[in-house]
Amino acid sequence: MKLISSLLLSIALLITNVANATIFSIEDAHVRATPPHSKNSAAFMKIHNSSDISRKLIAASSDIAERVELHSHIMSDGMMKMRQVEAIEVNANGSAILRPGSFHVMFLGLKSALVEGENVTLKLYFDNGDEITVEAPIKKITTKKKMKHN
């Protein structure tokens, strides 16, 4: 009887762990390095959803800034402007790419400069209750512009 109880408890724990396994995976997470006294930065990554149901990234948090928000860029009055968004869709069996000029995690009110080579810990929260902790390296990100020569 004791053996059966132990076996049933083990099976229940195994099922619970499988049910709580996340359906999300994160690739190429990184955070933009900042110059001294800069108050804002952003995190970029690819979020993959391995389930058959579309899900949403609904929030993020980190202790490196006073506020952490989800953002995107929109065209308004002929100018590209950054705006907070409520969620970022991650399609079923698909991915959402967070990159400069598009969706990203925004850090507002940085508590210190973000130095290339160090890491940032951030947490991602999804609409199905999943939470993922991400260790993202800080990288220097430069924009490459093609110059036209006449």
N, C-alpha and C positions, 0 to 999 in steps of 0.2 A: 504494500500500500504506500509506504514511504517512497519507494522507487518510482511509482506511477505519479505521485504528487510532484516529485522533483523533475521528472520528465515533462509533465504538463507545464510546470513553471518555466522550464528552459525553453520549451516551444513558444510559450506566450512571450517571453522576452525576445526571442529571435524574431518573431512576427512584428513586435513593436519596433525593433531596430530597423527592420526592412521597411516598414511603413513610414518611419521617420527619416529615411534616407532622402537626401535632397535630390531633386530632379535637375538642378542647375549646376553648370560648371563654368568656371571663369578662366579666360585666357588673356595673356598679354596685359594684365592690369599694371598700370603705372600712373604716377602722379607728377605733375609739372613742377620742376624746381623753380624757386623764386629768388629774386634778388633781395638783399636785406631791406626790411621795412615794408615789403609788399604785404598787402592784407588779404589777398585772394589767390586761389589756385584751383586746379581741377584734376579729377581722376578720369582716366579713360580705360576701356577694356572691351572684351567681347564676352557677352553672357549667352550661354547656350542652354536651351530648354529641351530636355530629352523626353518630355511627356507629350501626350496627344492632345493636350489642352493648352491654349494660349494663356499666358500668365503675365503679370505686371510687376515690375520693380516699383515699389511704392514709397520707399524711403531709404536713406543711408545715414550713417552716423560715424563720427570719429572724434577723438579728444584733441585733435590738432587745431580745431577752429571753433569759434563761438557758434556758428551755424553751418549745417551741411544740407544742401538742397539738390534736387534733381533739376537740370536745366536743359534748354535747347536754344537754338537760334531761329529767329523768324525774320522775314522781310517785312518792314514796316516803313511807310513813307519813303520808299526807295533806299532804305538803309537796313543793314543786317543788325538785329538787336538780340541780346540774350534775354531769355525769359524763363522763370521758374515754371515747371510742369508738375502736374499731380502724379503722373506715372509714366513709365516707359514700357511699352508693349514688347514682350518677348514671345514671338510666335511659336505655336506648337511645333515640336521637332525642328526648331529654327533658332536663330540667333538675333540678338540686338547688339549693334556695334556702337559703343560710346567713343566718340573721337572729336578732335577739335573742329569747331564749326558746325557741330551737330549735337546730339544728346551727350551729356556728361554729368558727373557728380561734381558739384561746385562747393568749395570750401570758402566760407566768408568769415572774415575776422580771424585770420591765422594768429596763433599764439606765438609763433616764432618762424623764422625763415625755413624753407624746405630745401635741404642741401642734397645735391646729387650724390647718389651712392647710399643714402640712408633709406629706411623703409617707413611706410605709413600703414597703420592698421585701420581698416574701415570695415563697417558692417553693412551688409545689404539686406533689405527686408522686402519680401515678396507677398503678393496678395493671397497666396495659399498658406501663409504662416511660416514658410521657410525663412531662415536667417543664415547668412553665410558671412563668415569672417574672412577677410582678404588681407594678405600682407603684400602691399604694392611697393615696388622700388620707386624711388624718386629719380626722375630722369630730366636732363636738360632737353627741352623740346624746342626746335627751331622751325620756322616756316621757310620753305624754299620758294622763292619767287623767281620766275624766269624773267630775265631782262631782255627787252627788245632793243636791238641796235639798228639804227637807221643808217 
